[in-house]
Amino acid sequence: MAQGAPETGGQPLRVEVTEANFQQLVELSAQVPVVFGLWASYSPASGELLNVLEDIINSYGGRLVLGAADIDAFPQLAQAFQVQAVPTAVAVVKGQPVPLFQGGADEQQVRSLLDELLKVAAANGVTGSLGGAGNAPAEAEPAPLPPLHQAAYDAIEAGDFAAAAAAYRQALLEMPADAEAKAGLAQVELMDRLQALTGPDGEALRQLAAEQPDNLDAQLGVADLDIAGGHIDDALGRIVGFIGRNFGPERETARVRLLELFEVVGPSDERVAKARQGLARVLF
């Protein structure tokens, strides 16, 4: 695809990201989620994963776009997304970053993450399609979701996060090892909380958290805002710090929330591994 404005048509849904077209891709994220795959020439594994990511995204029939970003050519993007290693994948939905994974991921893991990304996008009214899915048939679609997962997806699309959470909880009752349901539950609970934390309320919450570092609700609320804004280290570190300073029921509440946010970010993410180490230090 050309490096200018994303003209998909019948071409593969991949754009080589440059400073010139980055803002256009961010604007495009109001129509379809844009997945930024960050790679570097010194990392052969990142190039290989980018090709896999491209093939998978093409199979979604234009519901996703891939932005391939060489961090050597566009270091500002790596700084903006707080990239610590390549490969890294970060989606943008309505201009807001959604962390996907850092490091390697197999095809099944990538598809699961992209399915969850589309649910997040739908909950935010991003349900467009650009058509033209490269070599994939126009009618190609992801595999059908399990019934309870589909019920959760439908509820998210309707903006009913409570019903979506109930569907995921039922899925976990039936299959406790269902990693997708566990991650989905964490995502919808986060989206539900974020509804009350935007605009002036969010700014007031940040001020309260700064003034009262041991206010549990304020610290957890700001952590949610930071996760939504892509400031993963800040969010996880905030809760780890609270746990280190406090004891009793509030400490356990914070620990449980931290584990939920690990699911939102992705258990294999290096920032989660770092936070787990921090949690172990303050607990033991």
N, C-alpha and C positions, 0 to 999 in steps of 0.2 A: 504493500500500500504506500502511497505517496506520503512524504513527511509533512505535508501541510495540513490543511483542514481534513478531518476524517471523512472521506467519501467512501462509503462501504460498497454500495451497489452489489455486484456479484463477486467482489474481492474478499479474500480472507479478512476477518475482523481483527486485524492487527495494525497498530500504528506505531511507528518509531518515534518515541517521544523526544521533542526538542524544546528549547526555551520558547520558540515561536508558536508551537501548537499546544503547549501544556494547558494554557488557560482555556482553549477551545475544548480540550478533553474534559476539564473540570466542568465546563458548562454542559457538555454532553451528558454528564452524570446525572443531570436532572431528567434525562429521558431513559437511559439505560445505565446500569452500574459499569464503571470503567475499572478494570483490574490492571494495576500497574505492576509489571514484573521487572524488578530491578536486578541487573546483571552486570558483570564486568568481564573483560577479556582475559584477565588473569585467573578466572574461575571457570574452567570448562564445564563443571557440573551446573553452573548457573545457566549457561547457554543451552545445555541439554534439557534442563527443566523448563526453560522458556518455550522450547519447541513442543514439549508435552502439553504445557499450559495452553499454547495456541491451538493444538489439535482439539483439546477438550472444550475450549471456549467456542470454537467453530461449530461444535456439535449442539450448541444451545440455540441454534436457529436465530441468531441476531439479538438475543436477549442480553448479551454481555459483549464488551469490547475489551481487547487487550492492548495496553500501552506498554511497549517494550522500551525500557529506559536503561541506557548505558551510564552507570554512575560516574565513570571516568569523564564522559563527555558532558554530563549534566549533574555535577556534584551538588548543586543547590537542591535538587530533588531529594537526594539521599539525606541531606540535612533536614529538609522539611518533614520527611517521613521518619526521622530518627533511626535511619538504617544503620545497624551495627555490623552486618555481614551480608554477603550475597550467597545464594539468591534470597530475595525477600519479595513477598507479594502483599500489596496493600490495595484494597479497593477504595473507590470514592463513590459515594451515593449522595446526590444533591449537594455536592461540594464538600461533604464531610468524610474524613478517612475512616475506613473500617479495616483494622488489621486482619490479615488472613494467616500467613505463616512466614517463618524465617527459617532458612535451611531447606533440607530436602523434604519432599512429600511425594507419596506414590499416587497413582491415578485415582484410586478409590478415595483417598483422603482429600485430594483436590476436588473431586466431584462433590463430596459431602460438604466441603466448605463453600463451594459455589452454590449448592442447593440452599444452604442456610443464608448465604448472601442475598439470593433472590427473595427469600422470605423477608429479610430486613428491608430490602428495597421496596417490596410490595407494601410493607407496613408504612413506608414513607411516601407512598404514592408514585413510586418509580416502577412502572410496569410496561414501558415501551419496548419496541423491537425495531431494529434497523434493517431486517431482512438481509438476504445475501449472506449465507453462512459458509462461504468458501466452497470446499469440495463436499461438504455435507449436504445431504438432500434437504430441500426446503422444508419438508415436513418432519425433519429429525427433531426429537424432543427427548428430554431426560427421562429415565425410567420412571414408571409410576411410583409414587410414594406409598409407604405402608398406610393403611387407613387412618390410624391415629395421627401420623405425621401429616397426612393430607388435611385432617380436621384442624390441626394446629395451623397449617398454612392458610387455610380458608379463614380461620378466625383472625390471624394476623392481617390478612388482606382487608378484613372488615373492621380492623382497628380494635378488636376485642382481645386484648392481651390476656385477660383473666381466663377466657375460654381456651386460648392457645396454651397457656400454662397448664390448665387442667388436663388437656389432651396429652401433653408431654409427660405429665406426672403419671397418667394412666399407662402410657407406654412404658415408663420406667417400672411401674408396678408389675407389668406383664413380662418385662425383660430388663432387669436391673443393669445389665451390661450394655444397654443400647446407648452408645457414645453420642450418636446424633441427637437422640432425645435429651440427653443430659446437657449437651451444648445448646440445643434449641431452647430448653427451659431457662438456662442462664441468660440467653439473649433476650427472650421476651420479657423476663422479669426486669432486666436492665432497661428495655424500651419503656416498660410501664412506669418505672421510677423516673425516667428522664422526662416524661410528659409534664411533670410538675417542676422541672428544674431548668427551664429556659428563660431567657430574657432577664428582666429585673430580679426575679426570684433567684436566678442562678448567681447573679452578681452579689446579692445580699447574702447568699449562702457562703460564697467565697470569703466575704468579709467576716462573717461569723466564724468560719473555720480558722481564719488567721488570728482572730481575737481569742478563740477558745479551742486550743489544740486538743483538748481532751473531751470535746463535745462529740459523742459518737455519731449522732445523726448528721452533723455538719461535715465531719470528716468522710463519712461514707458517701454523702451526697456529692461532695467535690470530687471524690474518687470516680464516681459515675460520670461526672462531667468530663473529667480528664480522659477516661476511657473512650468516651464518645468523640472527643477531640483528637484522639490519636496519641495522647501523652501517656503512654502505657507505663513507663518507668515511674513517672510522678504519681500516678494513681496507685500502683501496687506498693510503692515505697511509702506512701502516705499511710496506708492501712497497716503495713508492717511496723512503722513507727508508732502508731497508736497502740498496737498489740504490745510492743515493748514497754510502753509507759503505763499500761493499765492492767488490772487483774479482775477476776470475778466474771459475772455474766456478760458484761460489755466486751471483755476480751474475747470470749467465745463467740459472741455475735459477730465481731469484726473478723475473727478467723474464718467463720463459715462464709461470710461475704467474700473474703479474699479467695477462698477456694472456688466460689462461683465465678469470680472474675477471671480466674485462671482458665476456666472453661470458655469464657467469652473470647479471650485473647488466643487461646490454643495451647494445650498442655505441652506441645513440643517447641513452643516459642522460647528463644533464649532469654527473653526478659522474664518469662515465667520461671525458668530455671533459676535465674538470679534472685527472684523474689522468694522462691522456695528456700534457697540457702539463707536468705535474710530471716525468713520466718523461723527456720530451725534454730538460728542463733538466738533469737529473742525468746523462743519457747524453752530452749534447753540450755 
